[in-house]
C-alpha cells in the first residue's frame, strides 16, 4: 500500500473536528432559544437533503416544516434561513443594522478580498456604497439624461430585432449587450457595438461566473477551501475575474491619461479624481485605491447587466406564453403612446403595462436566495437567538411567492398589482431588489430600463414561438445559476407596422 493513501482521510478527519469545534464555540455559547432545523450528519451537515442546483426549493419545503426561521448546516457551516415577507422584513428592514454584513465565504473572500460594494463589509463598504450612489446620480441615474441613453439603445435593439425579419433567434447575447451599454455609459462614457468581440467576451465572463457560482464544486470549496486546488470551477471563476479586472485596469489607465478635473465624464473619472484627492492629503486609511476601483466597477457592471437583461428575457417568454396579456399591453401602449417613443412619463398613464412589468419581476424570481447576509451582533429575531457572525439567507423566493401576500403566488397574474378599478397598486411584499442596508443601489435605473425596453419592444413587435412550437410547449422552468434565467429558447419578433 502507498504510505500516502491515509493522508486525505486523516486530513478530512482533522478538518471535520476543527470545524465542529469552531462551530460549537459560536452556537453553544448561549443557552438561549436557537432556530430549529433538520438534524445534520457529521461533516456534510444537511447536504444530503438539499437540492444543490436549486437550494431555494429545499428551503421552501423546510420552512413548511420548521417555520419561517430555521437553521440548516451546509457542511460545517451553520446557516439560518428567513422565510416569508413578515420575517424577511423584520430582519432586513426593522433590524437592518443587525443583518447588514456579508458572511466570510471562501469564494467571496478570494474574489473580492473585502473590496468593492457587493461583498465587502465595514467602513470600506459604507464609503464605496455612498460614493457609488451619489456618483451614479450625478451621471444621470434616475434622470432625463440616462433616460435619453436608454431610449437611444432601444432604437438600436429594435433594429437588431428587425434584422431577423421574423425568423427565430436567441436573445441572450443581444439583450445582455443592450442592457450592458447603459451601465457602460455611466462607468466609461462609452457604448459598444453588439458584435464587438471584446464586449462579447466581457459579457461571457460575467455570465459564466454567475452560472458557475452555484455549481457543486464551488459549494464544496466554500465548505472545505483547502480542497480548492482540486476544483476546476473555482479556478475558472478566478481566471474570469482576473480577465475582467485586466480590462478595467487598462480602461482606467486610459482615463488617467486624459483626466480633467473640470471635465469629468464618467464614474471612473470621478473615482480617479477622489483618488488624487486622497493622495494629496496623504491619508493613511485611503479607500480610493485601484483595488477598490476594479472591484466597484466589476460589481456595477455585473449587477447592472445580468438581472435586468434576464428579467427582460423572462418578459418576452411570458408574452409568448400568454398572448392575451401581450395583446392587452400592446393595446394600452397604442392608446397612451401611439406611434411616438415610450418615455418614463407614460408609466403613470399605463397601469396595466406597469403591472405586467412588476409581475414579470415577481414571477421570474431572479435571485431566489438573495445574496447571503451575516449578523453584525448577537440578535433575537421572533424569539430565536442568532449569534453574531451567523450566515443568513433571506429567502426572497418565499417573499415573492408568499401565499399570505399574493392571491395567486405561483401563477403569472398581473392583477396582483391592480385594484378593482384597474389602477396600479404597490405591494409591500414586492422585494425583487432585496431590502434594507443591502438593497440594490441600481433599483431606480433597473426600473427605468425594464419599462422602456419592454414597452419599446412590445410597441414594435408581436412575440411568438418558432414554427412548430406551441404556447403549451414553452418551458417556464428556470435554468440553474446564481440568478434564475429562462431556459435557452428562441423567439420570433414579428413587426407590428
Steps between C-alpha positions, in 0.01 A plus 500: 500500500620851420581666837336825381149348460387561863595870480182630325278313749703629795490851356121490463460362853711780648310754287168364626608521865627856448175622349282318755695659786495841332128476433431386856680806636252728321178305541547362851604823667141570591223286639243729340245376249680417173308454172383141439599293199572154364761290678837529320731211418872514586712697255232544229235656724165508314644475149335162453152654504582811291423558135844645432403634156193681634550521878214747543255220421625291791497806725138574410403144594692520828327827588167313486636252754707720733342842461617836361833495690701179491859379480673269258858385489689518170796279580652649816329840456186574701255715302176668601229532234233772520176421315190706427439871462447584867817325617725635223365852554555476876865404444606710201290812568400518867831360628704615199828572682510158665469318164711733284826305460616255238629167637854377461465261206823357353408569137385854582816567698720373220320706235434829680748504790253730680525767228216649295136517610315173455724273707675742737425601858576775749618847412622400153148387407344818639742732318480317167121466509451866591736610222338271242145616576585872489723472192253294298237762578740772386532321165128472451368190681128559532517821294410613150857468371522126562143458375617648168785246490256214558266629228792515254599144592139386451519624140819300437348189658185533290708518181686187609172315556374624161807357329373145566193574283265293715725192502583322830797623703645476851504820704752446783807667350302778331303589813809486719683731260217754484451518877875503569543808282300702754729426793802529268384852411508592870827324577703578187301761304501254211281251313599180321368346181320173572749311282812652663714195595637665816148586613370150428791356697431721803135400502597135473732530801218640714244243381734207550589605854133537593432151369802342671442674835238243601677192360565204730877551492461863616264387777764244604775763488302737721464223760857367473722769341811287547368281219492793258802378306292201387202698374501635144194728526666714768807543283284600203311758707824657621650500150187673369523754783864567417420552132218743584729685742771523231251672267391740775863571589589583138190717473567715804863545394366651176266721700788609723691627197209722393376592848374857537362601838281760333363261238404177675307279258456166675492309827864398454602866452333594828665212684845596368446862609415376851811284489716803422337694783588224746858494374532877548375470858726194556223310675614184676152343485445565131208329326530636145775264386523285189381178666178668608457657156525164323265333748238778493494522120474119475216503757305766311563343160394153610197613699400751234483238226387161620184564701342754264575313177382173655175664614439634148559154351247358745261778395513408130466129579194569715344715226532203263355269765206732570413678172178642646711699748735609221200634304372699800844658547520593133151650510594719796824609330304594186244694704746695717818523290379450146788486253727733700789373713400368846639714785498466876232769523260253335531244781243660731250500212562131424392308812455165326843506335657613828326211676628253238860621541473463880342157468780386267748592774298325769432185299853473357647493851845594368690471832310234697745471790620861487870557564587375849503731801669464837410628844713787630414424863315247713134552414156367594254460213142394571613338823797311355859580596743540209870545586724769351660395171227252404452437129148622409293417190205740455296279269361748246319218321286452810415872500410529132292181523365550853151348507388748766596797278407398145165378369655261247867477607599224258318638196591783263225743601549874426184576702719461810592866436157634401203600712135441411499820294801391293739746666855401587563418868830450678548180698715491813614143427647605165871460584688393186777751585525374860454753782681679779867595509596262217218584259611537138646847441396487134129445569395836351702438184377143464134605528551762230676253270238230545210729418663670200651190339186292556253758368722593205525135391128428552412815306695381194464122510268213578695211652416143404664159540693361202297297246412157633509606866171569676439727798452186712847380398672811638696401809484734802744290703791726601857412412759435771718791613554766762216680323210304351489566126259335256605179331665566161230567244436676172225744408356672196464879506229585248483871403166660588509781246 
